[in-house]
């Protein structure tokens, strides 16, 4: 990989870490299209590895607001979805999968934007985990379902809870991918180069995150979901 390509990925990682640290999501939605264009072999392992320290930081920063009930039920669904995602990654046409994910995300985000305020129950939370397990293991992108589930929650609860859910899911996905031989030394080497840029973006977000809450945060996360869906469709 050329220095220019590494520089582009590094800049994208820095900006994306700032966005996720500030809003609770957005990292994979921004990084995945750029990395996929430069070197698709880095997806999804690089995203999953980088998001572990990022989400650990976000969860620890606002740990008092974590919704552990939601984490539990999302994790149950997430575990099951991981194996479905691995199966899809190995044998299913990824173009068709991307189109399905993209359109589903767009439709769900628009419906959520127009729907009245709601509190997700355990069935919804487990379903969100299941869908995220499939999408994140196969494509590296898992934020939109979380955004839709927690769009009406206070900012600290959204950021910290989604971060813990991401952490649990990322560890599960990486273990399964490693066992199946999908994790390579070359990918890990490139990923390690990106860690300083991840740290800088995460650190800067601490000066902004407390200003994002209420309707502003809701529209931002739904906007990320819509943009993510559109990007996935365009890529496919």
Helices and strands as residue ranges (DSSP letters): H 3-23, H 27-39, G 40-42, H 45-61, G 63-65, H 68-91, H 94-114, H 122-139, H 143-149, H 155-179, H 185-205, G 209-211, H 214-235
